[in-house]
Amino acid sequence: MKSKSSSQKMSFIPRSILRTIGKFQQTLDPNAETKVIEEFRASRLQTISCVRFLLILIVVPLLISQLSRNFVITPLVERFWNSQESNIFLNASQEEKALAELKRFEQRVYFEARISKILTLSDEIVQKELKKKAIALVEENKVESINAVTNVLTDILTAITLIVLILTGKQQLCLLRSFAGDITYSLSDSAKAFLIILSTDIFVGFHSPYGWEIIIEGTLNHYGLPENKSLASLFIATVPVVMNTVFKYWIFRYLNRSSPSAVVTYHNMNE
């Protein structure tokens, strides 16, 4: 019952007012100096613990990813891919790009012959040049296919590592969330409003579709997937809308109660 009433109190009274009342009560406490020192020590230990856990979440997955990629995954994938002579392209889109590149190369050879860059041109010379280009394209696409498969396996291993770290460090994760929340709510109203506007404009603003297109294209190339304009258009048409709704709900549900002055500043800056 006590926790329930406390949560109700927090939901209706802004956190800034409660913080001011708490500071006023601390100044009247005769043991205020001792408590301040103890709170400072606890806050310092919490900060060190949060920073250490955050570094672990960043460094350990990256380190495992790079080591496994360079010394385990890449050699295994190269050995398997090179043992399969028929494995060149991952998908039809990659094959179509290679054929289009070979066709452009053939047209360029004939064009250079017409402008007298090549003095003698015969079918034998053309076929020899096309064969060289085809071999180069095969090797290039093999490397791209190997890199794509390696990226998939490496990212899966990195995700598993990150999940294991999170599951084994639930207490540190709670401290990290509390630390991040304290930093967020300790910002000034103008800083909160600035960060909200910056985030919404980047992810759900007027120019956000261009950024999402670059992210989707880079992700597809990273994993060797074929381009899908329909999927990209569907993603851009739905995900920013959902994120915009989540932003508005967070402002209405949490920020409006914890820091109403920041919401007013946000609306004034956004107009």
C-alpha positions in Angstrom: 0.0 0.0 0.0 2.9 2.3 0.8 4.5 1.8 -2.6 1.2 2.3 -4.4 0.5 5.6 -2.6 4.0 6.7 -3.4 3.6 6.0 -7.1 0.3 7.8 -7.2 2.0 10.8 -5.5 4.8 10.8 -8.0 2.3 10.6 -10.8 0.4 13.7 -9.8 3.1 16.0 -8.3 5.9 17.1 -10.6 9.3 15.7 -9.7 10.8 19.2 -9.7 8.5 20.3 -6.8 9.3 17.1 -4.9 13.0 17.7 -5.4 12.7 21.2 -4.1 10.8 20.1 -1.0 13.3 17.4 -0.4 16.2 19.9 -0.5 14.5 22.2 1.9 14.0 19.3 4.4 17.6 18.4 4.1 18.7 21.9 5.1 16.7 21.6 8.3 18.2 18.2 9.2 21.0 18.5 11.9 22.7 15.5 10.3 22.5 17.0 6.9 26.3 17.3 6.4 26.9 13.6 7.2 24.1 12.5 4.9 25.4 14.7 2.1 28.8 13.1 2.4 27.3 9.6 2.4 25.1 10.4 -0.5 28.1 11.7 -2.4 30.0 8.6 -1.8 27.1 6.4 -2.8 26.5 8.5 -5.9 30.2 8.3 -6.9 30.2 4.5 -6.5 27.0 4.3 -8.5 28.5 6.5 -11.3 31.7 4.4 -11.4 29.7 1.2 -11.5 27.5 2.5 -14.3 30.4 3.8 -16.4 32.2 0.5 -15.9 29.2 -1.6 -17.0 28.5 0.7 -20.0 32.1 0.3 -21.1 31.7 -3.5 -20.8 28.6 -3.4 -22.9 30.4 -1.5 -25.6 34.0 -2.9 -25.5 33.4 -6.6 -24.9 31.0 -7.2 -27.8 33.2 -5.2 -30.2 36.3 -7.0 -29.1 34.7 -10.5 -29.4 33.2 -9.4 -32.8 36.6 -8.3 -34.2 38.6 -11.3 -32.9 36.0 -13.8 -34.0 35.7 -12.1 -37.4 39.4 -12.0 -38.2 40.5 -15.3 -36.7 37.5 -17.7 -36.8 34.5 -16.7 -38.9 36.3 -15.2 -42.0 38.7 -18.1 -42.5 35.9 -20.7 -42.1 33.6 -18.8 -44.6 36.4 -18.4 -47.1 37.3 -22.0 -46.9 33.7 -23.1 -47.4 32.9 -20.6 -50.1 36.1 -21.4 -52.1 35.4 -25.1 -51.9 32.1 -24.6 -53.7 32.9 -23.5 -57.2 29.3 -22.8 -58.0 28.9 -20.3 -55.2 29.6 -16.9 -56.6 26.4 -14.8 -56.1 24.2 -14.6 -53.0 21.1 -13.6 -54.9 19.7 -12.8 -58.3 20.2 -9.0 -57.8 23.9 -9.4 -57.3 24.1 -11.5 -60.5 22.1 -8.9 -62.5 24.5 -6.2 -61.3 27.5 -8.2 -62.5 25.9 -8.9 -65.9 25.0 -5.2 -66.3 28.6 -4.2 -65.4 30.0 -6.7 -68.0 27.6 -5.3 -70.6 28.7 -1.8 -69.9 32.3 -2.8 -70.2 31.7 -4.4 -73.6 30.0 -1.3 -74.8 32.9 0.8 -73.5 35.4 -1.4 -75.4 33.5 -0.8 -78.7 33.1 2.9 -77.9 36.9 3.3 -77.3 37.6 1.5 -80.6 35.3 4.0 -82.5 37.1 7.0 -81.1 40.5 5.4 -82.1 41.8 4.6 -78.6 42.2 1.0 -79.8 43.8 0.8 -83.2 42.9 -2.8 -84.0 39.7 -4.5 -82.8 38.7 -8.1 -83.5 36.4 -10.6 -81.9 39.3 -12.4 -80.3 40.5 -9.2 -78.6 37.0 -8.4 -77.4 36.5 -11.9 -76.0 39.8 -11.7 -74.3 39.0 -8.4 -72.6 35.5 -9.6 -71.7 37.0 -12.8 -70.1 39.4 -10.7 -68.0 36.6 -8.5 -66.9 34.3 -11.5 -66.1 37.1 -13.1 -64.0 37.5 -9.8 -62.1 33.8 -9.5 -61.5 33.6 -13.1 -60.2 36.4 -12.5 -57.7 34.8 -9.2 -56.7 31.4 -10.7 -56.1 33.0 -13.7 -54.3 34.6 -11.2 -51.9 31.3 -9.4 -51.4 29.4 -12.6 -50.8 32.0 -13.8 -48.3 31.9 -10.4 -46.5 28.1 -10.5 -46.4 28.0 -14.0 -44.8 30.7 -13.0 -42.4 28.8 -9.9 -41.4 25.7 -12.0 -40.7 27.5 -14.5 -38.5 29.6 -11.8 -36.7 26.5 -9.7 -35.9 24.7 -12.7 -34.6 27.6 -13.5 -32.3 27.8 -9.9 -31.2 24.1 -9.8 -30.4 24.3 -13.0 -28.4 27.3 -11.6 -26.4 25.3 -8.4 -25.7 22.3 -10.4 -24.6 24.4 -12.5 -22.2 26.0 -9.5 -20.7 22.6 -7.9 -20.1 21.1 -11.0 -18.6 24.0 -11.6 -16.3 24.2 -7.9 -15.2 20.5 -7.1 -14.4 21.5 -5.2 -11.3 24.0 -3.1 -13.1 21.5 -2.5 -15.8 19.0 -1.2 -13.3 21.6 1.1 -11.9 22.5 2.3 -15.4 18.8 3.0 -16.2 18.5 4.9 -13.0 21.7 6.9 -13.7 20.5 7.7 -17.2 17.1 8.8 -15.9 18.7 11.1 -13.3 20.9 12.7 -15.9 18.0 13.2 -18.2 15.7 14.8 -15.5 18.6 16.9 -14.1 18.9 18.8 -17.4 17.5 22.2 -17.8 14.1 22.7 -19.4 15.6 24.2 -22.5 18.1 21.4 -22.8 15.3 18.8 -22.6 13.3 20.6 -25.2 16.3 20.9 -27.5 17.1 17.2 -27.3 13.4 16.2 -27.9 13.2 18.5 -30.9 16.5 17.2 -32.2 15.5 13.6 -31.8 12.1 14.0 -33.4 13.4 16.0 -36.4 16.1 13.4 -37.1 14.0 10.3 -36.8 10.4 11.5 -37.6 10.9 14.9 -39.1 10.3 16.2 -42.6 13.8 15.2 -43.9 13.9 11.9 -42.0 12.9 9.7 -45.0 16.3 10.5 -46.7 18.2 9.3 -43.7 16.0 6.1 -43.4 16.7 5.4 -47.1 20.4 5.6 -46.5 20.2 3.4 -43.4 18.1 0.7 -45.2 20.3 0.7 -48.2 23.4 0.4 -46.0 21.9 -2.4 -44.0 20.9 -4.4 -47.1 24.4 -4.0 -48.6 25.9 -5.0 -45.3 24.1 -8.3 -45.3 24.2 -8.9 -49.0 20.4 -8.7 -49.4 18.8 -7.6 -52.7 17.3 -4.1 -52.9 13.6 -4.0 -52.2 12.0 -0.6 -52.8 8.6 -1.7 -51.7 9.9 -2.9 -48.4 11.9 0.3 -47.9 8.8 2.5 -48.7 6.7 0.4 -46.3 9.3 0.8 -43.6 9.6 4.6 -44.1 5.8 5.0 -44.2 5.2 3.1 -40.9 8.2 3.2 -38.6 8.6 7.1 -38.3 4.8 7.3 -37.6 5.1 4.7 -34.8 8.1 6.5 -33.4 6.3 9.9 -33.5 3.4 8.3 -31.6 5.8 6.9 -29.0 7.5 10.3 -28.6 4.1 12.1 -28.1 2.9 9.4 -25.6 6.1 9.7 -23.6 5.8 13.5 -23.5 2.1 13.3 -22.4 2.5 10.4 -20.0 5.8 11.0 -18.3 7.5 14.3 -19.1 4.3 16.3 -18.7 4.1 15.1 -15.1 7.7 15.0 -14.1 8.7 18.3 -15.8 5.7 20.3 -17.1 7.9 23.4 -17.6 10.0 21.4 -20.1 6.9 20.6 -22.0 5.9 24.2 -22.2 9.4 25.1 -23.4 9.2 22.3 -26.0 5.9 23.7 -27.4 7.3 27.2 -27.4 10.4 26.2 -29.3 8.5 24.0 -31.7 6.1 26.7 -32.7 
